[in-house]
């Protein structure tokens, strides 16, 4: 197939934000009837390239051709007219409007998207709900339904599966295959390389804003993709970080003080009698399928919601948190999966890191004593890119997530509550977060880690709890936490192992 027949060809695309070069010179070619992966570490330029192709932001240089003819794509409507449909990394919905109102803004209505929602087992969704009250996974699939409703020639999916359960991701892969069978194409971005190798035909790999490889994926090993994304030197560091960590024996762990204890916590019909103990210096994993009460449990722990009944104890003393401030004041620090919930996007990196230090209105944006030094130490410890420091929204997703964790390093905590902290970030940044969590536990602090990435559990945790239907239904030591064992319990098929 010649270049003139390519569905899309981008050549020498460049983009910078002040001192930060997001894209230096990127090439991408997508042929008709293929599923094409766009890969790279966080900050490599993937999402920037997608936004340029969708005309959300302008390129500083480069050309874009569609079906062999140079395309003048200056605004999102031009991209849609050229047959390009996009599901961006973050939901493109206004949270204070209903789902149906969001559809109308998109010049669509429920009849346009309902057939696609039905294909994804979401026909029951109430479109009168406010977008801000709808789970992230549903918003991602609604964005996909909106894109499909426009019948694009090229469907671009930026990290759509990061927020989805395995079953939900299967709907996406089925639709991707259907698009390919119809002679259309998909540009697929994912940090889950197993998904890429299973679903995609070819890949373009970016590193530091430059394309470094165009690969036919038939017969390619995951390790080859990692090497192309990171380079040989960083691969060695990542492999060292992913070596199975030494975990404490059960007897040694249970002999340590209990720093966080839940006794029969209930929240309406979402959390149904959860009891657990977290010990000093322990990384306790928690996993579940989507919608099993894990969100609500972390809302209770972080002080965002009050339980209907049950008791929460911190260092042996009961905590009745009426707000997140109450939880923070007792040493409970929350890191959400959705970094946009935690960040002030138009403020600087250092201001975002210092947010917990501004606990009084009169102290806003005024650091005193050693606080500025602690912020700088957090930047250095997590190697946060501060070149675009004026606005944290200019950072890559991985660097933004580092900021949400780094603020607690600057302000201090006793127990870190991490809700899917590595979702949608690259393998290098994941390795840094793994190292950090182990370091935190090594100093005597405790970590409660919910993760949808099952492979993380034996890499990071000492033991793991499994939730189903609002209850803890299983407990495993990290060494026994195979994907099969976790999925069996997560589907409620292992009741005999219930605690």
C-alpha positions as a Python dict, from the first residue, in 0.01 Angstrom:
ca = {
    (1, 'X'): (0, 0, 0),
    (2, 'X'): (151, 332, -104),
    (3, 'X'): (169, 647, 104),
    (4, 'X'): (-86, 818, -123),
    (5, 'X'): (-342, 558, -20),
    (6, 'X'): (-291, 610, 351),
    (7, 'X'): (-598, 707, 547),
    (8, 'X'): (-393, 955, 750),
    (9, 'X'): (-34, 1072, 726),
    (10, 'X'): (120, 1324, 967),
    (11, 'X'): (470, 1447, 887),
    (12, 'X'): (723, 1642, 1099),
    (13, 'X'): (459, 1755, 1350),
    (14, 'X'): (604, 1981, 1620),
    (15, 'X'): (461, 2158, 1924),
    (16, 'X'): (616, 2342, 2217),
    (17, 'X'): (481, 2519, 2524),
    (18, 'X'): (735, 2781, 2616),
    (19, 'X'): (1049, 2594, 2724),
    (20, 'X'): (878, 2253, 2707),
    (21, 'X'): (898, 2070, 2374),
    (22, 'X'): (596, 1840, 2356),
    (23, 'X'): (665, 1723, 1998),
    (24, 'X'): (992, 1773, 1813),
    (25, 'X'): (928, 1599, 1483),
    (26, 'X'): (665, 1326, 1485),
    (27, 'X'): (553, 1112, 1191),
    (28, 'X'): (245, 889, 1191),
    (29, 'X'): (84, 690, 910),
    (30, 'X'): (-244, 503, 952),
    (31, 'X'): (-365, 276, 671),
    (32, 'X'): (-729, 189, 594),
    (33, 'X'): (-855, -117, 776),
    (34, 'X'): (-596, -135, 1054),
    (35, 'X'): (-575, -93, 1429),
    (36, 'X'): (-266, 117, 1487),
    (37, 'X'): (-105, 167, 1829),
    (38, 'X'): (56, 496, 1930),
    (39, 'X'): (300, 421, 2212),
    (40, 'X'): (544, 605, 2432),
    (41, 'X'): (622, 693, 2792),
    (42, 'X'): (436, 975, 2964),
    (43, 'X'): (551, 1302, 2810),
    (44, 'X'): (650, 1139, 2480),
    (45, 'X'): (388, 1346, 2297),
    (46, 'X'): (108, 1097, 2230),
    (47, 'X'): (-184, 1301, 2363),
    (48, 'X'): (-40, 1618, 2210),
    (49, 'X'): (-36, 1453, 1868),
    (50, 'X'): (-395, 1331, 1913),
    (51, 'X'): (-509, 1682, 2007),
    (52, 'X'): (-334, 1827, 1701),
    (53, 'X'): (-498, 1569, 1472),
    (54, 'X'): (-832, 1659, 1633),
    (55, 'X'): (-762, 2034, 1596),
    (56, 'X'): (-801, 2095, 1968),
    (57, 'X'): (-459, 2262, 1964),
    (58, 'X'): (-261, 2394, 1664),
    (59, 'X'): (72, 2248, 1558),
    (60, 'X'): (377, 2474, 1535),
    (61, 'X'): (498, 2285, 1228),
    (62, 'X'): (420, 1981, 1014),
    (63, 'X'): (156, 1862, 769),
    (64, 'X'): (-147, 1634, 789),
    (65, 'X'): (-285, 1445, 489),
    (66, 'X'): (-609, 1247, 467),
    (67, 'X'): (-648, 995, 182),
    (68, 'X'): (-335, 1133, 20),
    (69, 'X'): (-447, 1496, 14),
    (70, 'X'): (-319, 1764, 250),
    (71, 'X'): (-591, 1854, 497),
    (72, 'X'): (-657, 2200, 636),
    (73, 'X'): (-768, 2104, 986),
    (74, 'X'): (-793, 2421, 1195),
    (75, 'X'): (-1085, 2349, 1427),
    (76, 'X'): (-1256, 2037, 1567),
    (77, 'X'): (-1533, 2060, 1308),
    (78, 'X'): (-1271, 2030, 1033),
    (79, 'X'): (-1139, 1709, 1189),
    (80, 'X'): (-1489, 1563, 1212),
    (81, 'X'): (-1557, 1660, 849),
    (82, 'X'): (-1235, 1481, 752),
    (83, 'X'): (-1366, 1164, 916),
    (84, 'X'): (-1162, 1180, 1239),
    (85, 'X'): (-1341, 1094, 1562),
    (86, 'X'): (-1168, 1113, 1899),
    (87, 'X'): (-1213, 985, 2252),
    (88, 'X'): (-969, 1195, 2453),
    (89, 'X'): (-773, 1088, 2759),
    (90, 'X'): (-1010, 1278, 2988),
    (91, 'X'): (-1391, 1280, 2956),
    (92, 'X'): (-1508, 1557, 2725),
    (93, 'X'): (-1825, 1633, 2918),
    (94, 'X'): (-1933, 1928, 3131),
    (95, 'X'): (-1991, 1791, 3484),
    (96, 'X'): (-2268, 2037, 3578),
    (97, 'X'): (-2481, 1946, 3276),
    (98, 'X'): (-2684, 1630, 3229),
    (99, 'X'): (-2565, 1359, 2995),
    (100, 'X'): (-2837, 1451, 2748),
    (101, 'X'): (-2746, 1819, 2761),
    (102, 'X'): (-2387, 1723, 2687),
    (103, 'X'): (-2509, 1528, 2385),
    (104, 'X'): (-2704, 1829, 2258),
    (105, 'X'): (-2396, 2048, 2286),
    (106, 'X'): (-2226, 1789, 2064),
    (107, 'X'): (-2515, 1823, 1817),
    (108, 'X'): (-2626, 1468, 1895),
    (109, 'X'): (-2930, 1328, 2073),
    (110, 'X'): (-3012, 1008, 2258),
    (111, 'X'): (-3126, 829, 1941),
    (112, 'X'): (-2779, 875, 1796),
    (113, 'X'): (-2596, 714, 2087),
    (114, 'X'): (-2844, 464, 2233),
    (115, 'X'): (-2764, 190, 1978),
    (116, 'X'): (-2396, 213, 2072),
    (117, 'X'): (-2469, 226, 2444),
    (118, 'X'): (-2680, -85, 2400),
    (119, 'X'): (-2383, -258, 2235),
    (120, 'X'): (-2182, -178, 2551),
    (121, 'X'): (-2457, -296, 2789),
    (122, 'X'): (-2532, 61, 2897),
    (123, 'X'): (-2879, 113, 2754),
    (124, 'X'): (-3012, 145, 3112),
    (125, 'X'): (-2814, 464, 3182),
    (126, 'X'): (-3032, 759, 3285),
    (127, 'X'): (-2930, 1040, 3050),
    (128, 'X'): (-3087, 1294, 3286),
    (129, 'X'): (-2807, 1236, 3537),
    (130, 'X'): (-2547, 1508, 3580),
    (131, 'X'): (-2221, 1407, 3416),
    (132, 'X'): (-2039, 1485, 3741),
    (133, 'X'): (-2243, 1217, 3921),
    (134, 'X'): (-2165, 940, 3673),
    (135, 'X'): (-1875, 695, 3725),
    (136, 'X'): (-1566, 761, 3517),
    (137, 'X'): (-1591, 429, 3333),
    (138, 'X'): (-1941, 515, 3210),
    (139, 'X'): (-1828, 859, 3094),
    (140, 'X'): (-1548, 698, 2893),
    (141, 'X'): (-1793, 464, 2719),
    (142, 'X'): (-2038, 749, 2658),
    (143, 'X'): (-1757, 943, 2491),
    (144, 'X'): (-1694, 637, 2274),
    (145, 'X'): (-2063, 616, 2183),
    (146, 'X'): (-2059, 984, 2084),
    (147, 'X'): (-1758, 929, 1861),
    (148, 'X'): (-1906, 618, 1697),
    (149, 'X'): (-2235, 799, 1634),
    (150, 'X'): (-2050, 1025, 1388),
    (151, 'X'): (-1935, 720, 1187),
    (152, 'X'): (-1568, 828, 1158),
    (153, 'X'): (-1320, 684, 912),
    (154, 'X'): (-1049, 705, 1182),
    (155, 'X'): (-1140, 646, 1545),
    (156, 'X'): (-872, 771, 1788),
    (157, 'X'): (-887, 625, 2140),
    (158, 'X'): (-656, 786, 2396),
    (159, 'X'): (-624, 562, 2705),
    (160, 'X'): (-990, 466, 2701),
    (161, 'X'): (-935, 128, 2865),
    (162, 'X'): (-739, 267, 3162),
    (163, 'X'): (-1060, 337, 3355),
    (164, 'X'): (-1249, 25, 3244),
    (165, 'X'): (-1297, -319, 3391),
    (166, 'X'): (-1195, -620, 3186),
    (167, 'X'): (-1555, -678, 3075),
    (168, 'X'): (-1598, -316, 2970),
    (169, 'X'): (-1268, -317, 2784),
    (170, 'X'): (-1387, -622, 2591),
    (171, 'X'): (-1673, -414, 2448),
    (172, 'X'): (-1417, -161, 2325),
    (173, 'X'): (-1201, -428, 2160),
    (174, 'X'): (-1506, -581, 1992),
    (175, 'X'): (-1601, -243, 1844),
    (176, 'X'): (-1241, -182, 1735),
    (177, 'X'): (-1241, -513, 1546),
    (178, 'X'): (-1574, -425, 1386),
    (179, 'X'): (-1436, -90, 1271),
    (180, 'X'): (-1140, -270, 1114),
    (181, 'X'): (-1366, -521, 939),
    (182, 'X'): (-1558, -231, 786),
    (183, 'X'): (-1237, -106, 625),
    (184, 'X'): (-1198, 179, 871),
    (185, 'X'): (-918, 237, 1116),
    (186, 'X'): (-846, 284, 1485),
    (187, 'X'): (-558, 470, 1648),
    (188, 'X'): (-522, 314, 1992),
    (189, 'X'): (-321, 451, 2286),
    (190, 'X'): (-267, 233, 2591),
    (191, 'X'): (4, 173, 2848),
    (192, 'X'): (-119, -185, 2884),
    (193, 'X'): (110, -348, 2634),
    (194, 'X'): (-71, -680, 2651),
    (195, 'X'): (-378, -506, 2510),
    (196, 'X'): (-169, -350, 2234),
    (197, 'X'): (-15, -679, 2122),
    (198, 'X'): (-351, -854, 2126),
    (199, 'X'): (-554, -587, 1948),
    (200, 'X'): (-323, -392, 1717),
    (201, 'X'): (-165, -456, 1377),
    (202, 'X'): (112, -193, 1375),
    (203, 'X'): (261, 61, 1613),
    (204, 'X'): (430, 397, 1603),
    (205, 'X'): (650, 467, 1903),
    (206, 'X'): (735, 817, 2027),
    (207, 'X'): (1019, 906, 2260),
    (208, 'X'): (1088, 1262, 2374),
    (209, 'X'): (860, 1404, 2105),
    (210, 'X'): (1018, 1213, 1814),
    (211, 'X'): (901, 896, 1640),
    (212, 'X'): (1167, 632, 1703),
    (213, 'X'): (1004, 325, 1550),
    (214, 'X'): (727, 205, 1317),
    (215, 'X'): (663, -164, 1385),
    (216, 'X'): (457, -449, 1247),
    (217, 'X'): (340, -612, 1571),
    (218, 'X'): (314, -969, 1443),
    (219, 'X'): (550, -1174, 1659),
    (220, 'X'): (680, -875, 1858),
    (221, 'X'): (750, -931, 2228),
    (222, 'X'): (637, -688, 2498),
    (223, 'X'): (1000, -638, 2600),
    (224, 'X'): (1083, -504, 2253),
    (225, 'X'): (810, -240, 2286),
    (226, 'X'): (937, -137, 2630),
    (227, 'X'): (1291, -102, 2497),
    (228, 'X'): (1175, 112, 2206),
    (229, 'X'): (967, 333, 2436),
    (230, 'X'): (1229, 387, 2706),
    (231, 'X'): (1567, 307, 2557),
    (232, 'X'): (1810, 44, 2685),
    (233, 'X'): (1934, 240, 2988),
    (234, 'X'): (1592, 303, 3142),
    (235, 'X'): (1475, -52, 3071),
    (236, 'X'): (1736, -186, 3312),
    (237, 'X'): (1609, 46, 3586),
    (238, 'X'): (1248, -54, 3528),
    (239, 'X'): (1331, -425, 3535),
    (240, 'X'): (1515, -379, 3863),
    (241, 'X'): (1213, -199, 4011),
    (242, 'X'): (980, -480, 3903),
    (243, 'X'): (1176, -755, 4075),
    (244, 'X'): (953, -921, 4330),
    (245, 'X'): (1000, -727, 4654),
    (246, 'X'): (1066, -895, 4985),
    (247, 'X'): (743, -898, 5185),
    (248, 'X'): (704, -950, 5555),
    (249, 'X'): (579, -1283, 5682),
    (250, 'X'): (223, -1279, 5817),
    (251, 'X'): (339, -1332, 6177),
    (252, 'X'): (588, -1047, 6156),
    (253, 'X'): (332, -812, 6003),
    (254, 'X'): (51, -892, 6245),
    (255, 'X'): (290, -829, 6536),
    (256, 'X'): (317, -466, 6428),
    (257, 'X'): (79, -199, 6561),
    (258, 'X'): (-252, -152, 6380),
    (259, 'X'): (-261, 203, 6245),
    (260, 'X'): (-596, 187, 6067),
    (261, 'X'): (-889, -37, 6155),
    (262, 'X'): (-1237, -60, 6008),
    (263, 'X'): (-1511, -234, 6203),
    (264, 'X'): (-1826, -332, 6011),
    (265, 'X'): (-1831, -16, 5796),
    (266, 'X'): (-2156, 26, 5601),
    (267, 'X'): (-2273, 291, 5357),
    (268, 'X'): (-2628, 243, 5239),
    (269, 'X'): (-2628, -50, 4997),
    (270, 'X'): (-2278, 16, 4858),
    (271, 'X'): (-2052, -90, 5147),
    (272, 'X'): (-2189, -389, 5334),
    (273, 'X'): (-1994, -451, 5651),
    (274, 'X'): (-1626, -402, 5568),
    (275, 'X'): (-1374, -482, 5841),
    (276, 'X'): (-998, -468, 5795),
    (277, 'X'): (-673, -392, 5972),
    (278, 'X'): (-375, -206, 5826),
    (279, 'X'): (-46, -243, 6010),
    (280, 'X'): (246, -7, 6051),
    (281, 'X'): (481, -33, 5754),
    (282, 'X'): (238, -245, 5552),
    (283, 'X'): (123, -206, 5192),
    (284, 'X'): (-224, -358, 5190),
    (285, 'X'): (-373, -410, 4845),
    (286, 'X'): (-741, -395, 4759),
    (287, 'X'): (-893, -498, 4428),
    (288, 'X'): (-1240, -542, 4283),
    (289, 'X'): (-1438, -525, 3963),
    (290, 'X'): (-1596, -189, 3882),
    (291, 'X'): (-1880, -83, 4110),
    (292, 'X'): (-1826, -320, 4403),
    (293, 'X'): (-1814, -48, 4667),
    (294, 'X'): (-1444, 36, 4652),
    (295, 'X'): (-1509, 399, 4552),
    (296, 'X'): (-1747, 453, 4840),
    (297, 'X'): (-1513, 281, 5086),
    (298, 'X'): (-1232, 521, 4999),
    (299, 'X'): (-1473, 814, 5022),
    (300, 'X'): (-1544, 709, 5381),
    (301, 'X'): (-1176, 666, 5462),
    (302, 'X'): (-1085, 1005, 5316),
    (303, 'X'): (-1362, 1184, 5507),
    (304, 'X'): (-1562, 1268, 5196),
    (305, 'X'): (-1865, 1066, 5313),
    (306, 'X'): (-1985, 952, 5653),
    (307, 'X'): (-2068, 582, 5695),
    (308, 'X'): (-2420, 472, 5778),
    (309, 'X'): (-2279, 259, 6059),
    (310, 'X'): (-1958, 102, 6181),
    (311, 'X'): (-1639, 241, 6331),
    (312, 'X'): (-1312, 376, 6193),
    (313, 'X'): (-1009, 377, 6424),
    (314, 'X'): (-676, 551, 6367),
    (315, 'X'): (-393, 446, 6600),
    (316, 'X'): (-649, 290, 6830),
    (317, 'X'): (-867, 599, 6862),
    (318, 'X'): (-1205, 633, 6696),
    (319, 'X'): (-1232, 882, 6410),
    (320, 'X'): (-1566, 1033, 6312),
    (321, 'X'): (-1460, 1234, 6010),
    (322, 'X'): (-1707, 1498, 5898),
    (323, 'X'): (-1484, 1628, 5620),
    (324, 'X'): (-1156, 1544, 5441),
    (325, 'X'): (-986, 1793, 5674),
    (326, 'X'): (-1072, 1572, 5972),
    (327, 'X'): (-914, 1271, 5802),
    (328, 'X'): (-605, 1467, 5697),
    (329, 'X'): (-560, 1602, 6050),
    (330, 'X'): (-539, 1242, 6172),
    (331, 'X'): (-272, 1155, 5916),
    (332, 'X'): (-487, 999, 5641),
    (333, 'X'): (-379, 1129, 5299),
    (334, 'X'): (-582, 1047, 4987),
    (335, 'X'): (-442, 1010, 4634),
    (336, 'X'): (-729, 977, 4381),
    (337, 'X'): (-709, 801, 4046),
    (338, 'X'): (-853, 1106, 3872),
    (339, 'X'): (-571, 1356, 3917),
    (340, 'X'): (-801, 1635, 3795),
    (341, 'X'): (-999, 1601, 4119),
    (342, 'X'): (-687, 1687, 4316),
    (343, 'X'): (-514, 1951, 4105),
    (344, 'X'): (-559, 2321, 4045),
    (345, 'X'): (-478, 2302, 3674),
    (346, 'X'): (-396, 2669, 3620),
    (347, 'X'): (-170, 2700, 3924),
    (348, 'X'): (198, 2615, 3927),
    (349, 'X'): (356, 2281, 4012),
    (350, 'X'): (496, 2415, 4340),
    (351, 'X'): (165, 2572, 4442),
    (352, 'X'): (-13, 2241, 4381),
    (353, 'X'): (249, 2056, 4584),
    (354, 'X'): (203, 2299, 4872),
    (355, 'X'): (-180, 2286, 4887),
    (356, 'X'): (-198, 2082, 5214),
    (357, 'X'): (33, 2337, 5378),
    (358, 'X'): (-214, 2620, 5315),
    (359, 'X'): (-452, 2514, 5588),
    (360, 'X'): (-561, 2869, 5665),
    (361, 'X'): (-697, 3128, 5425),
    (362, 'X'): (-447, 3390, 5538),
    (363, 'X'): (-162, 3152, 5452),
    (364, 'X'): (-274, 3101, 5090),
    (365, 'X'): (25, 3099, 4857),
    (366, 'X'): (265, 3207, 5134),
    (367, 'X'): (514, 2942, 5245),
    (368, 'X'): (701, 2987, 5572),
    (369, 'X'): (988, 2819, 5755),
    (370, 'X'): (1108, 2494, 5598),
    (371, 'X'): (794, 2442, 5389),
    (372, 'X'): (948, 2571, 5069),
    (373, 'X'): (1239, 2334, 5120),
    (374, 'X'): (999, 2040, 5166),
    (375, 'X'): (826, 2127, 4838),
    (376, 'X'): (1161, 2132, 4659),
    (377, 'X'): (1253, 1798, 4813),
    (378, 'X'): (928, 1646, 4682),
    (379, 'X'): (1006, 1775, 4332),
    (380, 'X'): (1353, 1621, 4346),
    (381, 'X'): (1244, 1294, 4506),
    (382, 'X'): (981, 1227, 4240),
    (383, 'X'): (1178, 1383, 3951),
    (384, 'X'): (879, 1601, 3862),
    (385, 'X'): (924, 1798, 3542),
    (386, 'X'): (883, 2163, 3645),
    (387, 'X'): (992, 2326, 3319),
    (388, 'X'): (628, 2414, 3254),
    (389, 'X'): (590, 2507, 3617),
    (390, 'X'): (356, 2799, 3569),
    (391, 'X'): (60, 2570, 3505),
    (392, 'X'): (35, 2209, 3619),
    (393, 'X'): (-211, 2137, 3337),
    (394, 'X'): (82, 2154, 3094),
    (395, 'X'): (248, 1851, 3252),
    (396, 'X'): (212, 1499, 3115),
    (397, 'X'): (-35, 1271, 3292),
    (398, 'X'): (245, 1089, 3472),
    (399, 'X'): (397, 1409, 3607),
    (400, 'X'): (55, 1531, 3717),
    (401, 'X'): (5, 1212, 3915),
    (402, 'X'): (346, 1259, 4075),
    (403, 'X'): (226, 1599, 4194),
    (404, 'X'): (-82, 1446, 4362),
    (405, 'X'): (147, 1210, 4556),
    (406, 'X'): (428, 1460, 4609),
    (407, 'X'): (209, 1707, 4796),
    (408, 'X'): (176, 1457, 5082),
    (409, 'X'): (551, 1403, 5090),
    (410, 'X'): (584, 1778, 5140),
    (411, 'X'): (316, 1808, 5409),
    (412, 'X'): (352, 1476, 5590),
    (413, 'X'): (114, 1185, 5659),
    (414, 'X'): (87, 858, 5852),
    (415, 'X'): (-127, 650, 5616),
    (416, 'X'): (-148, 693, 5240),
    (417, 'X'): (-480, 601, 5076),
    (418, 'X'): (-405, 538, 4708),
    (419, 'X'): (-693, 477, 4471),
    (420, 'X'): (-561, 334, 4142),
    (421, 'X'): (-264, 576, 4141),
    (422, 'X'): (-94, 426, 3834),
    (423, 'X'): (-398, 417, 3607),
    (424, 'X'): (-314, 550, 3263),
    (425, 'X'): (55, 619, 3323),
    (426, 'X'): (360, 467, 3160),
    (427, 'X'): (577, 181, 3282),
    (428, 'X'): (867, 405, 3386),
    (429, 'X'): (650, 627, 3607),
    (430, 'X'): (478, 320, 3749),
    (431, 'X'): (816, 184, 3853),
    (432, 'X'): (895, 513, 4027),
    (433, 'X'): (566, 498, 4218),
    (434, 'X'): (628, 133, 4315),
    (435, 'X'): (968, 232, 4455),
    (436, 'X'): (815, 527, 4639),
    (437, 'X'): (541, 316, 4802),
    (438, 'X'): (797, 62, 4921),
    (439, 'X'): (1013, 345, 5054),
    (440, 'X'): (714, 493, 5238),
    (441, 'X'): (635, 157, 5399),
    (442, 'X'): (1000, 113, 5487),
    (443, 'X'): (991, 430, 5697),
    (444, 'X'): (700, 294, 5903),
    (445, 'X'): (408, 465, 5728),
    (446, 'X'): (127, 247, 5594),
    (447, 'X'): (-34, 230, 5251),
    (448, 'X'): (-380, 113, 5149),
    (449, 'X'): (-362, 63, 4773),
    (450, 'X'): (-665, -2, 4555),
    (451, 'X'): (-558, -107, 4209),
    (452, 'X'): (-734, -229, 3895),
    (453, 'X'): (-394, -344, 3761),
    (454, 'X'): (-378, -698, 3898),
    (455, 'X'): (-12, -742, 3812),
    (456, 'X'): (76, -461, 4053),
    (457, 'X'): (-31, -656, 4359),
    (458, 'X'): (257, -906, 4383),
    (459, 'X'): (500, -631, 4280),
    (460, 'X'): (406, -387, 4555),
    (461, 'X'): (182, -533, 4824),
    (462, 'X'): (232, -749, 5133),
    (463, 'X'): (-118, -892, 5108),
    (464, 'X'): (-440, -817, 4922),
    (465, 'X'): (-812, -802, 5002),
    (466, 'X'): (-1078, -862, 4736),
    (467, 'X'): (-1415, -683, 4739),
    (468, 'X'): (-1737, -807, 4586),
    (469, 'X'): (-2087, -663, 4633),
    (470, 'X'): (-1963, -423, 4899),
    (471, 'X'): (-1794, -689, 5112),
    (472, 'X'): (-1446, -829, 5160),
    (473, 'X'): (-1474, -1180, 5015),
    (474, 'X'): (-1113, -1291, 5010),
    (475, 'X'): (-763, -1231, 5141),
    (476, 'X'): (-438, -1352, 4986),
    (477, 'X'): (-69, -1306, 5060),
    (478, 'X'): (103, -1123, 4776),
    (479, 'X'): (293, -1434, 4668),
    (480, 'X'): (-36, -1618, 4605),
    (481, 'X'): (-209, -1325, 4432),
    (482, 'X'): (-217, -1468, 4081),
    (483, 'X'): (-446, -1308, 3826),
    (484, 'X'): (-659, -1622, 3819),
    (485, 'X'): (-702, -1627, 4196),
    (486, 'X'): (-786, -1257, 4211),
    (487, 'X'): (-1038, -1269, 3927),
    (488, 'X'): (-1207, -1576, 4073),
    (489, 'X'): (-1261, -1397, 4404),
    (490, 'X'): (-1349, -1066, 4237),
    (491, 'X'): (-1636, -1232, 4049),
    (492, 'X'): (-1777, -1366, 4377),
    (493, 'X'): (-1682, -1725, 4291),
    (494, 'X'): (-1462, -1787, 4594),
    (495, 'X'): (-1701, -1742, 4882),
    (496, 'X'): (-1538, -2025, 5075),
    (497, 'X'): (-1229, -1802, 5110),
    (498, 'X'): (-1430, -1513, 5253),
    (499, 'X'): (-1294, -1358, 5570),
}
